[in-house]
Amino acid sequence: MKKFWLCFKIILWPVIIMTVMYFANASTGFRLLKYGVEPRVLDSLPNIYLMPFLHGSFQHLSNNLIGFIIFSTLCILRGVKLYLWSSFFIITASGLLVWLFGRPAVHIGASGWIFGLWSLSIMLALFNRSFVNIIIALIVVFLYGGMIYGVLPNNPSVSFEAHLFGALAGAVAAWLSVVISKSRRGR
């Protein structure tokens, strides 16, 4: 029961921060959006850690919160350390890639993190074929396989780059987590 409450709090805090940031942002006429990531603008590089918490509309926030809660829960089932490490890696890697290769725009939202956790949920089954990983991957592919289309540029107001780079970062995080785990067992 103690582990359940720890996992619940770990997922709840980002949800609270995203929600509070949205209402703070809305109360300022969305002036905080300037703290998103602007590709190749050096001053915005630290904003890769703010980007997941900034949303441009209530619908944007709501959609991201649903995906965030689902994929965070599926990831944290495999372990708190995996979730925390993977989340940090996904946010950092996808944010850097958006900063390096994204279209000139201000990129905001948690979708890179969400696509990373989505990809991690699938790719862990490929790199570590445990029963739990395979079951989770099958559920994710069956229920959320259509998310793959989110990595394609189809709406100019949506950062497909964050989706794409988040998914790539999640795949790399899955691979690294297995490699690190194997190297620790080999000691």
GROMACS elastic network, one bead per residue, 0.5 to 0.9 nm:
[ bonds ]
;  ai    aj funct       b0    kb
    1     4     6  0.50716   500
    1     5     6  0.65025   500
    1     6     6  0.87659   500
    2     5     6  0.53461   500
    2     6     6  0.63351   500
    2     7     6  0.87799   500
    3     6     6  0.50042   500
    3     7     6  0.61456   500
    3     8     6  0.84663   500
    4     7     6  0.51923   500
    4     8     6  0.60444   500
    4     9     6  0.86311   500
    5     9     6  0.60777   500
    5    10     6  0.85158   500
    6     9     6  0.52185   500
    6    10     6  0.61742   500
    6    11     6  0.87662   500
    6    80     6  0.85892   500
    7    10     6  0.50834   500
    7    11     6  0.63362   500
    7    12     6  0.84484   500
    7    73     6  0.81187   500
    7    76     6  0.68503   500
    7    77     6  0.84634   500
    7    79     6  0.89073   500
    7    80     6  0.69500   500
    8    11     6  0.54032   500
    8    12     6  0.59238   500
    8    13     6  0.87101   500
    8    73     6  0.85340   500
    9    13     6  0.60390   500
   10    13     6  0.57973   500
   10    14     6  0.74873   500
   10    80     6  0.84603   500
   10    84     6  0.86657   500
   11    14     6  0.60923   500
   11    15     6  0.67456   500
   11    68     6  0.85000   500
   11    69     6  0.69141   500
   11    72     6  0.67006   500
   11    73     6  0.75222   500
   11    76     6  0.86687   500
   12    15     6  0.50698   500
   12    16     6  0.61553   500
   12    17     6  0.86440   500
   12    69     6  0.84023   500
   13    16     6  0.50902   500
   13    17     6  0.61283   500
   13    18     6  0.85602   500
   14    18     6  0.59593   500
   14    19     6  0.84295   500
   14    53     6  0.78049   500
   15    18     6  0.52117   500
   15    19     6  0.61523   500
   15    20     6  0.85961   500
   15    53     6  0.87506   500
   15    65     6  0.66653   500
   15    68     6  0.81910   500
   15    69     6  0.80034   500
   16    19     6  0.51318   500
   16    20     6  0.60254   500
   16    21     6  0.83786   500
   17    20     6  0.51784   500
   17    21     6  0.58847   500
   17    22     6  0.84092   500
   17    53     6  0.68100   500
   18    21     6  0.51379   500
   18    22     6  0.60842   500
   18    23     6  0.88106   500
   18    52     6  0.77600   500
   18    54     6  0.66986   500
   18    55     6  0.78804   500
   18    61     6  0.75628   500
   18    65     6  0.82160   500
   18   110     6  0.87397   500
   19    22     6  0.50823   500
   19    23     6  0.64204   500
   19    24     6  0.86060   500
   19    53     6  0.81206   500
   19    54     6  0.89892   500
   19    61     6  0.74528   500
   19    65     6  0.87761   500
   20    23     6  0.52973   500
   20    24     6  0.60450   500
   20    25     6  0.83791   500
   21    24     6  0.50324   500
   21    25     6  0.58438   500
   21    26     6  0.84232   500
   21    32     6  0.86464   500
   21    53     6  0.65539   500
   21    54     6  0.64593   500
   21    55     6  0.81536   500
   22    25     6  0.50146   500
   22    26     6  0.60182   500
   22    27     6  0.85405   500
   22    30     6  0.84136   500
   22    53     6  0.77794   500
   22    54     6  0.63726   500
   22    55     6  0.60648   500
   22    56     6  0.77942   500
   22    57     6  0.78870   500
   22    58     6  0.76537   500
   22    61     6  0.74237   500
   23    27     6  0.60380   500
   23    28     6  0.86800   500
   23    58     6  0.89510   500
   24    27     6  0.51702   500
   24    28     6  0.65543   500
   24    29     6  0.89970   500
   24    30     6  0.82466   500
   24    32     6  0.83023   500
   25    28     6  0.52924   500
   25    29     6  0.65292   500
   25    31     6  0.63355   500
   25    32     6  0.54333   500
   25    33     6  0.74434   500
   25    54     6  0.78885   500
   25    55     6  0.83188   500
   25    56     6  0.85167   500
   26    29     6  0.51489   500
   26    31     6  0.79967   500
   26    32     6  0.85659   500
   26    56     6  0.84086   500
   26    57     6  0.82559   500
   27    30     6  0.71198   500
   27    31     6  0.88595   500
   28    31     6  0.56605   500
   28    32     6  0.74564   500
   29    32     6  0.83096   500
   30    33     6  0.58522   500
   30    34     6  0.84941   500
   30    55     6  0.88876   500
   30    56     6  0.71873   500
   31    34     6  0.63125   500
   31    35     6  0.85613   500
   32    35     6  0.57232   500
   32    36     6  0.80295   500
   32    54     6  0.76322   500
   33    36     6  0.56119   500
   33    51     6  0.86487   500
   33    54     6  0.65538   500
   33    55     6  0.75777   500
   33    56     6  0.72506   500
   33   106     6  0.75875   500
   33   107     6  0.86613   500
   33   108     6  0.72262   500
   34    37     6  0.81064   500
   34    38     6  0.86346   500
   34    44     6  0.87864   500
   34   106     6  0.70158   500
   35    38     6  0.85446   500
   35    44     6  0.69366   500
   35    47     6  0.58999   500
   35    48     6  0.89214   500
   35    50     6  0.68601   500
   35    51     6  0.71499   500
   35    54     6  0.80764   500
   35   106     6  0.81234   500
   35   108     6  0.83024   500
   36    44     6  0.70607   500
   36    47     6  0.57405   500
   36    48     6  0.72259   500
   36    49     6  0.89880   500
   36    50     6  0.66547   500
   36    52     6  0.85871   500
   36    54     6  0.71534   500
   36   106     6  0.54398   500
   36   107     6  0.53456   500
   36   108     6  0.50531   500
   36   109     6  0.82746   500
   37    40     6  0.88631   500
   37    41     6  0.81863   500
   37    44     6  0.54087   500
   37    45     6  0.65982   500
   37    46     6  0.82106   500
   37    47     6  0.55557   500
   37    48     6  0.59658   500
   37    50     6  0.83248   500
   37    51     6  0.63595   500
   37    95     6  0.75540   500
   37    98     6  0.76081   500
   37    99     6  0.63818   500
   37   105     6  0.79833   500
   37   106     6  0.54035   500
   37   107     6  0.50120   500
   37   108     6  0.67199   500
   38    41     6  0.56209   500
   38    42     6  0.83768   500
   38    43     6  0.85673   500
   38    44     6  0.57803   500
   38    45     6  0.76798   500
   38    47     6  0.85752   500
   38    98     6  0.83147   500
   38    99     6  0.63130   500
   38   102     6  0.80787   500
   38   103     6  0.84371   500
   38   104     6  0.65494   500
   38   105     6  0.58067   500
   38   107     6  0.64121   500
   39    42     6  0.82333   500
   39    44     6  0.77713   500
   39    45     6  0.80796   500
   39    96     6  0.88534   500
   39    97     6  0.88188   500
   39    98     6  0.63516   500
   39   100     6  0.58116   500
   39   101     6  0.67489   500
   39   102     6  0.55679   500
   39   103     6  0.67525   500
   39   104     6  0.59057   500
   39   105     6  0.71558   500
   39   106     6  0.76965   500
   39   107     6  0.82553   500
   40    43     6  0.88470   500
   40    44     6  0.80882   500
   40    45     6  0.79230   500
   40    98     6  0.89737   500
   40    99     6  0.56130   500
   40   100     6  0.58552   500
   40   101     6  0.80036   500
   40   102     6  0.84144   500
   40   104     6  0.82704   500
   41    44     6  0.56353   500
   41    45     6  0.69495   500
   41    99     6  0.77693   500
   42    45     6  0.54274   500
   42    46     6  0.84397   500
   42    99     6  0.88973   500
   43    46     6  0.71630   500
   43    47     6  0.82304   500
   44    47     6  0.51889   500
   44    48     6  0.75996   500
   44    99     6  0.82724   500
   45    48     6  0.60630   500
   45    49     6  0.88292   500
   45    95     6  0.83249   500
   45    96     6  0.76090   500
   45    99     6  0.68335   500
   46    49     6  0.64074   500
   46    50     6  0.77629   500
   47    51     6  0.59022   500
   47    95     6  0.83579   500
   48    51     6  0.52734   500
   48    52     6  0.76446   500
   48    91     6  0.70862   500
   48    92     6  0.66900   500
   48    94     6  0.83635   500
   48    96     6  0.70019   500
   48    98     6  0.87186   500
   48    99     6  0.80173   500
   48   108     6  0.89649   500
   49    52     6  0.67509   500
   49    53     6  0.80849   500
   49    91     6  0.68880   500
   49    92     6  0.72632   500
   49    95     6  0.77017   500
   50    53     6  0.55635   500
   50    54     6  0.66853   500
   50   108     6  0.82571   500
   50   109     6  0.87704   500
   51    54     6  0.54856   500
   51    55     6  0.83040   500
   51    91     6  0.88310   500
   51    95     6  0.79409   500
   51   107     6  0.69805   500
   51   109     6  0.55676   500
   51   110     6  0.68970   500
   52    55     6  0.79093   500
   52    91     6  0.77286   500
   52   108     6  0.63921   500
   52   111     6  0.72167   500
   52   112     6  0.75633   500
   52   113     6  0.70430   500
   53    61     6  0.89168   500
   53   108     6  0.77599   500
   53   109     6  0.60780   500
   53   110     6  0.63194   500
   54    61     6  0.82519   500
   54   108     6  0.56247   500
   54   109     6  0.52553   500
   54   110     6  0.76141   500
   55    58     6  0.75051   500
   55    59     6  0.88494   500
   55    60     6  0.60116   500
   55    61     6  0.55788   500
   55    64     6  0.88034   500
   55   108     6  0.61357   500
   55   109     6  0.51140   500
   55   110     6  0.79879   500
   56    59     6  0.84200   500
   56    60     6  0.63572   500
   56    61     6  0.75661   500
   56   108     6  0.75886   500
   56   109     6  0.78477   500
   57    60     6  0.50703   500
   57    61     6  0.63222   500
   57    62     6  0.86207   500
   58    61     6  0.50232   500
   58    62     6  0.60064   500
   58    63     6  0.85221   500
   59    63     6  0.60046   500
   59    64     6  0.84184   500
   60    63     6  0.53721   500
   60    64     6  0.62024   500
   60    65     6  0.85979   500
   60   109     6  0.77340   500
   61    64     6  0.51996   500
   61    65     6  0.60026   500
   61    66     6  0.86935   500
   61   109     6  0.77314   500
   61   110     6  0.84683   500
   62    65     6  0.51067   500
   62    66     6  0.63105   500
   62    67     6  0.87873   500
   63    66     6  0.54282   500
   63    67     6  0.65049   500
   63    68     6  0.85644   500
   64    67     6  0.52319   500
   64    68     6  0.58071   500
   64    69     6  0.84839   500
   64   109     6  0.75428   500
   64   110     6  0.61889   500
   64   111     6  0.63271   500
   64   114     6  0.74607   500
   65    69     6  0.60024   500
   65    70     6  0.85108   500
   65   110     6  0.83113   500
   66    69     6  0.53836   500
   66    70     6  0.62761   500
   66    71     6  0.87112   500
   67    70     6  0.52002   500
   67    71     6  0.60541   500
   67    72     6  0.81532   500
   67   111     6  0.82966   500
   67   114     6  0.62714   500
   67   115     6  0.86725   500
   67   118     6  0.87120   500
   68    71     6  0.54841   500
   68    72     6  0.56862   500
   68    73     6  0.82422   500
   68   110     6  0.76999   500
   68   111     6  0.81741   500
   68   113     6  0.78285   500
   68   114     6  0.54695   500
   68   115     6  0.89909   500
   68   117     6  0.82192   500
   69    72     6  0.52098   500
   69    73     6  0.59555   500
   69    74     6  0.85993   500
   69   114     6  0.89633   500
   70    73     6  0.53323   500
   70    74     6  0.63672   500
   70    75     6  0.87672   500
   71    74     6  0.50103   500
   71    75     6  0.60734   500
   71    76     6  0.84748   500
   71   114     6  0.67354   500
   71   115     6  0.86636   500
   71   117     6  0.56690   500
   71   118     6  0.59289   500
   71   121     6  0.75790   500
   71   140     6  0.87473   500
   72    75     6  0.51095   500
   72    76     6  0.59346   500
   72    77     6  0.85104   500
   72    83     6  0.73843   500
   72    87     6  0.88599   500
   72   114     6  0.79918   500
   72   117     6  0.67343   500
   72   118     6  0.87406   500
   73    76     6  0.51978   500
   73    77     6  0.62093   500
   74    77     6  0.54425   500
   74    78     6  0.74601   500
   74   117     6  0.84690   500
   74   118     6  0.88536   500
   74   121     6  0.70913   500
   74   136     6  0.70854   500
   74   140     6  0.89800   500
   75    78     6  0.57009   500
   75    79     6  0.72815   500
   75    80     6  0.83697   500
   75    82     6  0.75957   500
   75    83     6  0.57999   500
   75    86     6  0.89489   500
   75   117     6  0.68467   500
   75   118     6  0.86407   500
   75   120     6  0.77619   500
   75   121     6  0.64342   500
   75   136     6  0.89646   500
   76    79     6  0.50063   500
   76    80     6  0.53697   500
   76    81     6  0.82256   500
   76    82     6  0.71289   500
   76    83     6  0.51693   500
   76    84     6  0.83369   500
   77    80     6  0.76646   500
   77    83     6  0.85513   500
   78    81     6  0.87547   500
   78    82     6  0.69614   500
   78    83     6  0.77050   500
   78   132     6  0.80987   500
   78   133     6  0.81662   500
   79    82     6  0.53338   500
   79    83     6  0.63010   500
   79    84     6  0.87797   500
   80    83     6  0.50735   500
   80    84     6  0.61214   500
   80    85     6  0.84671   500
   81    84     6  0.52465   500
   81    85     6  0.59284   500
   81    86     6  0.82103   500
   82    85     6  0.53080   500
   82    86     6  0.57552   500
   82    87     6  0.82376   500
   82   177     6  0.73604   500
   83    86     6  0.52287   500
   83    87     6  0.58789   500
   83    88     6  0.85295   500
   83   117     6  0.86733   500
   84    87     6  0.51845   500
   84    88     6  0.62288   500
   84    89     6  0.85903   500
   85    88     6  0.52778   500
   85    89     6  0.61406   500
   85    90     6  0.85660   500
   85   173     6  0.85341   500
   85   177     6  0.88051   500
   86    90     6  0.58892   500
   86    91     6  0.84328   500
   86   116     6  0.84823   500
   86   117     6  0.78832   500
   86   120     6  0.82842   500
   86   169     6  0.88423   500
   86   170     6  0.73658   500
   86   173     6  0.58005   500
   86   174     6  0.78410   500
   86   177     6  0.80564   500
   87    90     6  0.51341   500
   87    91     6  0.60439   500
   87    92     6  0.84150   500
   87   113     6  0.68369   500
   87   116     6  0.79873   500
   87   117     6  0.74804   500
   87   170     6  0.86060   500
   87   173     6  0.88298   500
   88    91     6  0.53099   500
   88    92     6  0.60433   500
   88    93     6  0.84453   500
   88   113     6  0.89579   500
   89    92     6  0.51908   500
   89    93     6  0.58409   500
   89    94     6  0.82047   500
   89   169     6  0.72880   500
   89   170     6  0.81894   500
   89   173     6  0.67836   500
   90    93     6  0.52712   500
   90    94     6  0.57067   500
   90    95     6  0.79617   500
   90   112     6  0.75501   500
   90   113     6  0.59506   500
   90   116     6  0.58674   500
   90   117     6  0.78899   500
   90   165     6  0.86330   500
   90   166     6  0.61647   500
   90   167     6  0.84528   500
   90   168     6  0.86156   500
   90   169     6  0.51292   500
   90   170     6  0.59040   500
   90   172     6  0.87070   500
   90   173     6  0.70979   500
   91    94     6  0.55235   500
   91    95     6  0.57618   500
   91    96     6  0.83982   500
   91   110     6  0.87071   500
   91   112     6  0.70196   500
   91   113     6  0.56546   500
   91   116     6  0.82423   500
   91   166     6  0.75277   500
   91   169     6  0.82535   500
   92    95     6  0.52200   500
   92    96     6  0.60712   500
   92    97     6  0.85868   500
   92   169     6  0.87520   500
   93    96     6  0.51877   500
   93    97     6  0.61442   500
   93    98     6  0.85871   500
   93   165     6  0.76439   500
   93   166     6  0.76423   500
   93   168     6  0.88458   500
   93   169     6  0.59418   500
   94    97     6  0.50701   500
   94    98     6  0.60747   500
   94    99     6  0.84804   500
   94   112     6  0.62999   500
   94   113     6  0.77336   500
   94   116     6  0.82012   500
   94   161     6  0.85372   500
   94   162     6  0.63508   500
   94   163     6  0.84201   500
   94   164     6  0.82845   500
   94   167     6  0.82440   500
   94   168     6  0.77988   500
   94   169     6  0.59705   500
   94   170     6  0.88469   500
   95    98     6  0.51119   500
   95    99     6  0.60797   500
   95   100     6  0.85734   500
   95   112     6  0.77755   500
   95   162     6  0.73292   500
   95   165     6  0.79487   500
   95   166     6  0.81383   500
   96   100     6  0.60775   500
   96   101     6  0.84998   500
   97   101     6  0.57842   500
   97   102     6  0.72517   500
   97   161     6  0.82376   500
   97   162     6  0.81870   500
   97   165     6  0.63524   500
   97   166     6  0.88700   500
   98   101     6  0.52870   500
   98   103     6  0.80740   500
   98   107     6  0.79593   500
   98   159     6  0.88953   500
   98   161     6  0.60985   500
   98   162     6  0.61045   500
   98   165     6  0.69988   500
   99   102     6  0.58815   500
   99   103     6  0.88053   500
   99   107     6  0.88589   500
  101   161     6  0.79663   500
  102   105     6  0.78644   500
  102   107     6  0.83527   500
  102   159     6  0.81865   500
  102   160     6  0.89211   500
  102   161     6  0.59299   500
  102   162     6  0.80800   500
  103   106     6  0.86850   500
  103   107     6  0.88185   500
  103   159     6  0.83912   500
  103   161     6  0.79260   500
  104   107     6  0.88459   500
  105   159     6  0.88596   500
  106   159     6  0.89939   500
  107   158     6  0.84343   500
  107   159     6  0.62997   500
  107   161     6  0.88814   500
  107   162     6  0.77551   500
  108   111     6  0.84394   500
  108   159     6  0.78797   500
  108   162     6  0.86714   500
  109   112     6  0.75035   500
  109   113     6  0.86658   500
  109   159     6  0.87922   500
  109   162     6  0.86511   500
  110   113     6  0.53356   500
  110   114     6  0.61897   500
  110   115     6  0.86816   500
  110   162     6  0.86221   500
  111   115     6  0.58563   500
  111   116     6  0.82019   500
  111   159     6  0.84971   500
  111   162     6  0.65354   500
  111   163     6  0.59645   500
  111   166     6  0.75484   500
  112   115     6  0.52060   500
  112   116     6  0.60168   500
  112   117     6  0.86639   500
  112   159     6  0.88063   500
  112   160     6  0.88370   500
  112   161     6  0.81745   500
  112   164     6  0.74883   500
  112   165     6  0.67471   500
  112   167     6  0.71798   500
  112   169     6  0.87487   500
  113   117     6  0.62688   500
  113   118     6  0.85915   500
  113   162     6  0.82540   500
  113   163     6  0.81818   500
  113   166     6  0.58309   500
  113   167     6  0.83165   500
  113   169     6  0.88568   500
  113   170     6  0.82968   500
  114   117     6  0.51517   500
  114   118     6  0.60970   500
  114   119     6  0.85689   500
  114   163     6  0.80395   500
  114   166     6  0.73145   500
  114   167     6  0.83075   500
  115   119     6  0.60361   500
  115   120     6  0.84018   500
  115   147     6  0.80529   500
  115   148     6  0.89465   500
  115   150     6  0.87563   500
  115   151     6  0.87882   500
  115   162     6  0.81920   500
  115   163     6  0.55881   500
  115   164     6  0.75952   500
  115   165     6  0.83383   500
  115   166     6  0.51763   500
  115   168     6  0.85906   500
  115   169     6  0.87952   500
  115   170     6  0.73364   500
  116   119     6  0.51338   500
  116   120     6  0.59882   500
  116   121     6  0.85339   500
  116   163     6  0.78169   500
  116   164     6  0.86781   500
  116   165     6  0.78751   500
  116   168     6  0.69340   500
  116   169     6  0.58396   500
  116   171     6  0.72758   500
  116   173     6  0.84278   500
  117   121     6  0.60661   500
  117   122     6  0.87471   500
  117   166     6  0.80499   500
  117   167     6  0.76160   500
  117   169     6  0.89382   500
  117   170     6  0.58452   500
  117   171     6  0.88343   500
  118   121     6  0.52084   500
  118   122     6  0.66616   500
  118   123     6  0.87922   500
  118   140     6  0.73946   500
  118   144     6  0.83604   500
  118   147     6  0.85693   500
  118   166     6  0.89277   500
  118   167     6  0.71295   500
  118   170     6  0.73324   500
  119   122     6  0.52326   500
  119   123     6  0.59489   500
  119   124     6  0.84065   500
  119   166     6  0.80379   500
  119   167     6  0.51213   500
  119   168     6  0.74231   500
  119   169     6  0.81753   500
  119   170     6  0.50840   500
  119   171     6  0.56593   500
  119   174     6  0.82846   500
  120   123     6  0.51123   500
  120   124     6  0.58082   500
  120   125     6  0.87383   500
  120   137     6  0.89124   500
  120   167     6  0.77140   500
  120   169     6  0.83209   500
  120   171     6  0.53870   500
  120   172     6  0.80913   500
  120   173     6  0.67810   500
  120   174     6  0.53006   500
  120   175     6  0.87328   500
  121   124     6  0.58075   500
  121   125     6  0.73755   500
  121   133     6  0.73316   500
  121   136     6  0.66244   500
  121   137     6  0.56199   500
  121   140     6  0.71223   500
  121   170     6  0.82206   500
  121   171     6  0.87561   500
  121   174     6  0.80648   500
  122   125     6  0.58301   500
  122   126     6  0.72258   500
  122   133     6  0.77884   500
  122   134     6  0.79711   500
  122   136     6  0.74026   500
  122   138     6  0.76257   500
  122   140     6  0.68535   500
  122   141     6  0.71832   500
  122   171     6  0.82153   500
  122   174     6  0.87541   500
  123   126     6  0.50124   500
  123   127     6  0.63610   500
  123   128     6  0.83523   500
  123   133     6  0.86800   500
  123   137     6  0.75402   500
  123   170     6  0.78944   500
  123   171     6  0.57113   500
  123   172     6  0.86996   500
  123   174     6  0.59857   500
  123   175     6  0.76214   500
  124   127     6  0.51802   500
  124   128     6  0.55185   500
  124   129     6  0.73903   500
  124   130     6  0.87530   500
  124   133     6  0.60845   500
  124   134     6  0.80121   500
  124   137     6  0.77537   500
  124   171     6  0.79049   500
  124   173     6  0.88890   500
  124   174     6  0.51825   500
  124   175     6  0.72015   500
  124   177     6  0.85628   500
  124   178     6  0.78741   500
  125   128     6  0.52283   500
  125   130     6  0.68228   500
  125   131     6  0.84088   500
  125   132     6  0.83095   500
  125   135     6  0.83106   500
  125   136     6  0.80439   500
  125   137     6  0.61713   500
  125   138     6  0.88721   500
  125   174     6  0.88539   500
  126   129     6  0.60656   500
  126   133     6  0.84715   500
  126   134     6  0.80452   500
  126   137     6  0.88921   500
  126   174     6  0.88824   500
  126   175     6  0.88266   500
  127   174     6  0.71607   500
  127   175     6  0.61682   500
  127   178     6  0.66189   500
  127   179     6  0.89014   500
  128   133     6  0.71688   500
  128   134     6  0.85971   500
  128   174     6  0.86940   500
  128   175     6  0.86358   500
  128   178     6  0.65755   500
  129   132     6  0.83031   500
  129   133     6  0.63433   500
  129   134     6  0.62438   500
  130   133     6  0.52603   500
  130   134     6  0.62155   500
  130   135     6  0.86554   500
  131   134     6  0.52454   500
  131   135     6  0.61629   500
  131   136     6  0.86047   500
  132   135     6  0.52276   500
  132   136     6  0.61095   500
  132   137     6  0.84917   500
  133   136     6  0.52226   500
  133   137     6  0.60097   500
  133   138     6  0.85509   500
  134   137     6  0.50651   500
  134   138     6  0.60829   500
  134   139     6  0.86080   500
  135   138     6  0.51630   500
  135   139     6  0.62490   500
  135   140     6  0.86406   500
  136   139     6  0.51417   500
  136   140     6  0.61317   500
  136   141     6  0.85878   500
  137   140     6  0.50487   500
  137   141     6  0.60097   500
  137   142     6  0.83897   500
  138   141     6  0.51643   500
  138   142     6  0.59290   500
  138   143     6  0.84072   500
  139   142     6  0.51565   500
  139   143     6  0.59099   500
  139   144     6  0.78641   500
  140   143     6  0.53139   500
  140   144     6  0.51778   500
  140   145     6  0.64822   500
  141   144     6  0.53752   500
  141   146     6  0.79697   500
  141   147     6  0.89983   500
  142   145     6  0.58080   500
  142   146     6  0.86632   500
  143   146     6  0.79548   500
  144   147     6  0.57642   500
  144   148     6  0.83943   500
  145   148     6  0.61565   500
  145   149     6  0.86652   500
  146   149     6  0.59884   500
  146   150     6  0.78919   500
  147   150     6  0.52835   500
  147   151     6  0.76886   500
  148   151     6  0.59218   500
  148   152     6  0.79231   500
  148   163     6  0.89991   500
  148   164     6  0.88243   500
  148   167     6  0.88492   500
  149   152     6  0.56032   500
  149   153     6  0.87353   500
  149   154     6  0.87868   500
  150   153     6  0.76304   500
  150   154     6  0.80469   500
  150   160     6  0.63849   500
  150   163     6  0.63690   500
  150   164     6  0.76623   500
  151   154     6  0.87875   500
  151   159     6  0.88223   500
  151   160     6  0.51818   500
  151   161     6  0.69908   500
  151   162     6  0.81051   500
  151   163     6  0.51627   500
  151   165     6  0.83155   500
  151   167     6  0.79932   500
  152   155     6  0.88280   500
  152   160     6  0.60088   500
  152   161     6  0.83151   500
  152   163     6  0.84180   500
  152   164     6  0.75573   500
  153   156     6  0.72492   500
  153   158     6  0.80898   500
  153   159     6  0.80343   500
  153   160     6  0.55051   500
  153   161     6  0.79958   500
  154   158     6  0.80247   500
  154   160     6  0.78368   500
  155   158     6  0.54819   500
  155   159     6  0.81530   500
  155   160     6  0.80129   500
  156   159     6  0.74588   500
  156   160     6  0.84962   500
  157   160     6  0.89889   500
  158   161     6  0.85230   500
  158   162     6  0.88016   500
  159   162     6  0.54299   500
  159   163     6  0.68056   500
  159   164     6  0.88320   500
  160   164     6  0.60113   500
  160   165     6  0.84244   500
  161   164     6  0.50471   500
  161   165     6  0.58488   500
  161   166     6  0.80613   500
  162   165     6  0.52512   500
  162   166     6  0.56325   500
  162   167     6  0.83334   500
  163   166     6  0.51190   500
  163   167     6  0.61257   500
  163   168     6  0.86549   500
  164   167     6  0.52172   500
  164   168     6  0.62852   500
  164   169     6  0.86135   500
  165   169     6  0.59620   500
  165   170     6  0.84586   500
  166   169     6  0.50104   500
  166   170     6  0.60838   500
  166   171     6  0.86532   500
  167   170     6  0.50737   500
  167   171     6  0.63279   500
  167   172     6  0.87439   500
  168   171     6  0.51432   500
  168   172     6  0.62870   500
  168   173     6  0.85543   500
  169   172     6  0.50823   500
  169   173     6  0.59789   500
  169   174     6  0.85626   500
  170   174     6  0.61475   500
  170   175     6  0.86518   500
  171   174     6  0.51317   500
  171   175     6  0.63387   500
  171   176     6  0.86536   500
  172   175     6  0.50651   500
  172   176     6  0.60161   500
  172   177     6  0.84452   500
  173   176     6  0.50577   500
  173   177     6  0.59365   500
  173   178     6  0.86040   500
  174   177     6  0.52245   500
  174   178     6  0.64446   500
  174   179     6  0.87620   500
  175   178     6  0.53437   500
  175   179     6  0.62501   500
  175   180     6  0.86409   500
  176   180     6  0.58972   500
  176   181     6  0.82797   500
  177   180     6  0.51976   500
  177   181     6  0.59552   500
  177   182     6  0.85429   500
  178   181     6  0.50226   500
  178   182     6  0.60882   500
  178   183     6  0.85555   500
  179   182     6  0.51979   500
  179   183     6  0.61733   500
  179   184     6  0.86913   500
  180   183     6  0.51083   500
  180   184     6  0.62050   500
  180   185     6  0.86935   500
  181   184     6  0.52398   500
  181   185     6  0.63582   500
  181   186     6  0.87186   500
  182   185     6  0.51412   500
  182   186     6  0.61682   500
  182   187     6  0.89727   500
  183   186     6  0.50031   500
  183   187     6  0.66345   500
  184   187     6  0.55246   500
